[in-house]
Amino acid sequence: MHLPDFVVLSHLRWGFVLQRPQHLMTRFARSRRVFFVEEPIFHDGPPRMKVTEPAPNVFVAVPLLPHHHSHAENIAEQRRLLDELLGERRVHQPIAWFYTPMAMPFARHLAASAVIWDCMDELSHFAFAPKELVDLERELLAHADLVFTGGHSLYEAKRDRHHSVHAFPSSVDAEHFAAARGHRRDPVDQASLGHPRLGFYGVVDERFDTELVAAVADARPDWNLVVVGPVAKIDPRSLPRRANIRWIGQRGYAELPAYLSGWDVAIMPFALNDATKYISPTKTLEFLAGGKPVVSTPIRDVVRPYGEHAVVRIAGTPDEFVAACAAALSEDAGERIARADAVLSQTSWDRTHARMAALIDEVCERRRGRHDHPNHPREAACSTI
């Protein structure tokens, strides 16, 4: 049976950092085409859709729009370009998969086999969130067949707003990060640093506690702190500069285990603010898969379950963070890794993908059943969002 293609509407760029969308969509693309539609890029030329295929069966579509167009004109062009893309590629009744409600104005007309709202984060709490986002999410919830959430806190926040909400915390490619447990050649840009080393990788934005990092570096000048990742939505000049803090910048997914291998403690110095209220950091499991002790600020979806299972140390103040890192440096690694491996054995991206696919198949089958029922001869097996 031919499986419906996916049309994914995303606020995240495929080539930015490899995370939940890439893990899931490369797996769905094993059995169908995935059209990953990004936010527009503005340029000096005429409107057009730039399409690339960064992975087998994954087609990334980026609308290129003129600088001088109004917001209404941009929405109209995005809708037109999307329709042209789907027409040219003969995409009929796709699965419409939303990562952002901001795509509703140009995608609400799609005739879809099913509508999925994969809510990774509470986007309305992020810096520079558009004011219309809340209303558009309300509209998306009204049309969605399924709502997936990126963590348990988000599930609790959304479960009363839709009839079919399912918690799917981010998982892990354990084999990829387990490479950090063996001896690996240190990347050149951290090889000169002494030990102990405390490391973090990920996006450095309003969710990252720069003051905490500075406080830890000042309290322990004999420790070296390594931060790997792009800076977004904050001024790079605001980053604390210390002799024992190294800001390395963005590196590829394939390179991360080598950096992780050279750290003595993996840290998650997240700020406690609106932007982090519902986050479920993917890196928690990745750090555990790499065999490293992990210290985190008290993010709710880290405290429960990882803090409760004693696989992550939780610290709420700079003094507590320093003490937790010191304790991590002297703990029994074998006992910790055994506990971490028990947690890791319960999850994988393959398992998450399979569970999501089963729920989507149920929706599509139910719609086909209604369509085929003799009492409902005119009911469509797809919906207009």
N, C-alpha and C positions, 0 to 999 in steps of 0.2 A: 504494500500500500504506500502511495506517495504521501510523505509527511509534509504538512504545510511549512513554508519558509518562515523565517523569523524576520520581523522588522523591529530593530532595537533603536529606541530614541534615547540618546544619552547626552548628559551634560559633561561627561568625562571623555577625554580623548583616548582613543585606542593606544596610541603610542606614548602616552604620558608615563604612567607607572602601571605595571602589571598587577592587577588585583581581581576582585570578584567578577567583573564583566568578562574579562579575557578568559579566566578559568572556566566559567560556565559556557560562554559562547563557542569556544573552541571545541567543547564537548558536544554541544548541540549541533555544531557544524559537521560532525561525523556522519550525520544522517539526513542533513538538509542544508539549504543555503541560509546564511545569516547576513542580513543587510544592516550594518551598524551605522546609524545616521548620527553624526556629530552636530554640535552647534556650529553656526556659520563662521567663516573667516571673511573679513571685509578686505576688498582690494579695489584697484582702480579700473578693472575691466568689467565686462558684462557679466550678468548672473549665469552661473553654470554649476554643475555638480561634478566634483572631482572624486573619482572612484578608484580605489586601490584594493588589492587582495593580499593583506599582510600574512594571512594564514589560509590554509586550504578551506575553501567554501565560505570564507569570511570576507565580505566586501564592505570596506569602510567608505562611506559616502560623506563628503564634506561640502556643504553649500558655500560657494564663493559668491559673495554679494557686493554690490557697489557701495562705496562709502556714503554716497549722498542720498540714499533711499531713506524714506521715513520708516518708522516701526511697522506701520500697517503694510507698506509696500514690501518690507522684508518678510513678513508673515505670508503674504500672498505669493512671493517668489519661492519661499521654502516649500509651500504646499505644491506649487506648480512643479518644482524640481523633483520633489518626492514622487508625485504622480508620474512624471516622465520616467524616472528611474524604474519604478515598479512596472510601468507599462512596457518599457524596453526589455526588461528582464523577465517579463511574463510572470510576475508575482501575483497570484490570485489568493484571496482570503488568507492572508498570512496570520501568524501569531504576532500580535502587536505587544511588544515588551517595552515598558516604560521604565527608565531610570530617573526621569525628571518629569514632573507635571508641566513644566514650561514648554513641552512639546505639544501640548493639547491644542493650542490655537491653529497649528498647521497639520495636525495628524488626527484630529477628532473625527474626521470624515471617513477614515479608513474602514473598509469592510473587512472585518477580522474574524478569523475562526475562534479566537479567544483573545482576551485582553489581560495582560499581566502587569501589575505594579510591583516591581522589585525595589522595595524601599530600603536602600542601603543605609541612609542617614536621615535625620530630621533636618532637611535642607533649609527650612525656614529659620533655623537657629544659626546658620552659618553667616559669616561676614558677607556683607553686600548682597544678601538675599533679596530678590525682586519682591516688591510689595504684593504683586498679584499671585504669588506662589501658593498661598494658603487657599485662595478661592479655586485655583486650578487643580490643586490636589483634591479638594472636595468634589469637583467634577469628575476627576479621574476615578476616585473611589466609587462614585455612583455608577460608573460604566465597567469597572474591572470585574473579571470573573474570579481572579485570584489575587491575593496580596501576599507577597513574601517580604519578610523583614530581615534585616542584616544582623539582628541580635535579639535577645530576650527582652531587653528594656523597650525597644521599639515595638516588639510584639505586644507588650502590655499596654503601650500607648495607643496602638491601632486596633486592637482586637474588638473593641466595642463600636468601631466605625465601619465595619464591613462584615458580611456574613461568612467569609472564607479567608481568614488570615492565618498564615503559617510562619513560624519562626525558623529561619534558616541562617544561623550564625555562620560567619565566614569560616571556611575550612582551611585545609593545608595540603600542599604537595609535599608530604613528609619525606619522600625519597630524595627530592631535590635539595632540601635543607639539611637532611641527615649527612650530606657530604661534608658539612662543617665539623662533624665530630672527628673526622680524620685530620691528619696533618696536611695542610694546604699551604702553598706558597703565598706569603703575605703580599697583598697588592702593594705596588710601589708607593702609593701615597699614604699608607699607614705603616709601612715596614720600619721606618726609622723611629717609631714611637715606642717608648718603654712600657713596661707592665707595672701595675695592673692597668688594663684597658677596660673602659666602660663604653659600650657602643649602642647606637640607635640608627635604624634606617627607616625612611618614610618621608612623607611630605612635611616640610617645616612651614606651618601656617599658624593661624590663630589658635589652633588646638595644642600647639607645642609650647611648653613652659620654659621660655628662655631664661627667666629669672631663677628658676630652680637649677637649671644647668650651670648658670654662673655661680650660684651659691655652693653647689657641690664642688665645682672646680676650685673655688676659693678656699673651701674648707679642707680639701685634700690636694694640695699642689703636687703631691707625689703620684697622683692618679692622672691618667690621660683619658680624655673624653673624645670619642669619634662620632661625628654625625654625618651620615650618608643620605643624601636626598635633596630634591629641589626645594627652593624657597618660593612660596606662593602666598599672595594676598597680604604679606607683611613686608616692610622695608628691610632689605638685607643689611642696611646700615644699623639696624636695631639689634642685630645679633651680638651677643657678648663675645668680646675678643680677649682671649687669654692664651698664655703660652702653652697651656695644657688642654686647650680645646681645638680640635681640628674639624673645620667645616669642609667636607670633601665634595659636596654637590651630588648631582644625580648620577647613578650608575645603573647598568642594566640588570635585569632579573637574574641572568646567568652568573653575574659577578657577585651577587649578594652572599652566597655561602662562603666565598673566600674571605670577605670582610668579617663575617660572623665568626668564622673559625679562629680569627686572631683576637677575639675579645674574651675577656675573663668574666664579664657580666654584661648581659643585654639589658638595657634600660628602656623604660617607657615613661618619659617625663611629660605626661600630658597635663595641660592646664585643666583646672576644674571650672568650667564655664558653660554657657548655653550650648556652645558648639560641640562639647564633649559629653553632654548629658546622656545621649543615647548611643554613643559609638561602641562598636565591638571590634577592636583592632585585630586585623588579620595577622599582624606580626606576632601576636602572643603565641599562637601555635607554631609559627615558623621558628621563633627563637627556641621554643621547647624542642622542636624537631632537630634543631642544630645542637642540642645537648647542653645549652647554656643555662646558668641560673638567671632568673628574670626578676627585676625589681620594677614595680609600677606604682604610679600614684593611684588613689582609690577610684578608678573608673568602675562604674557599677557592673558592667558586663565582664570586667576582669576580676573584680572581687568575687563575684559569683559567676562561674564556678571555680576559677583557677586559684583564687586566694583560699577559698574554702577547702579545696583539694590539696593545698600546701604545695603547689607547683610554681606559684608566683608569690614573691614577697610584696606586701602592700605597705606603702609609706606615704604619709600625708603631708609632712613638713620637710624642709631641707635637712634638719638634724636627723629625722627618722629615715630619710632617704639615704644619707651617708651611712647611718648605722646598718641599714638593711643591706647595702652594697658590701660593707665590711663583713657582715655575717655570711653573705653569699660567697665571698672569696674563701671562706674557711670551712664551708659545709662539706658534708659527705656527698661527693658527686654521684657515686653509684646509686645510693638510695634515692637521690633526687631524680636521676634519669629514669629509674624504674617507675617512679610515680608518674613522671611525664609520659613515658611510653604507654602506660595504662590509659591515660587520657587521650593520647594521640590515636590509639587503636580504635577509638569510637567514632572517628570522623575521617572523611576524605572528600575531595572535590568530586570524585566519581560517585560516591554515595549521595552527596547533595544533589548532583545533576540527575541521578536516577530517580530520587524521590520527587524532585520538581517535575521531571518528565512524566511520571505516573499521574500526578495531579492534573497536569495539562491534558494528558490523554483522556482522563475522565471527563473533563469539561468538553473537549471536542466530541467525544463519544456521546455524551448526553445531548449535545446540540444536534448531532446527526440523528439521534433517536427521535428527538422532537420533530425534526424536519421530515423524517420518514413515516411518522405516525399518521394513520389515515384520518384522524380527527383534526390534524393540523396540516393540511395539505399546502398551505401557503406560508408557513413559518420558515423563515430562512435559517440556514445552518450557520450563519455568520451574523455579526452585528455591526452596525455603524457606531463607532465610538461616540 
